[in-house]
Amino acid sequence: MTCICGHEHGFSASPACSNFNCPCPEYREAIGDNSIPPDYQKYIDSLDTTKDKIKWLFDNLPDLIEMRNKYMVFAYWQYCDGFSLYNALTPEVKIKATDPETIRRARQLLAQEDPKYKSKNDEFNEEKDKKQSAIEEYVSK
């Protein structure tokens, strides 16, 4: 998320800017014309599929690859759907926001097609594998 200082603030416990040389003491959302650079938003809008948008996010924000699906959904909504966690979830935003399951499935498909988009976190991958095995076992009964 872009702060008024112009730097990206990640999903961390500290609200301070991650750039050590920045005087910004805490996150303050950039609003108006500075919230999202117009060319950036035009490019995101030009991508056709959720999978393409996730690929773009992973290529430009590689830390997202290691995030759990819940945080990935929030990031997708922020960058691709224009929804911020700091704003109210209005009915208009709910209609525009991409379904979290669609985002999760597109992320899964991207990771299956290209291993560079799969998390390197062993604990996270083990948890996913256990869930997948349980689903397969339940379905096969």
ABEGO torsion letter per residue (X at the ends): XBBAAGBBBBBBABABBABAABABABBBBBBEAAABBAAAAAAAAABABAAAAAAAAAAABAAAAABBAAAAAAAAAAAAAGBBAABBBBAAAAAABBBAAAAAAAAAAAAAABAAABBABAAAAAAAAAAAAAAAAAAAX
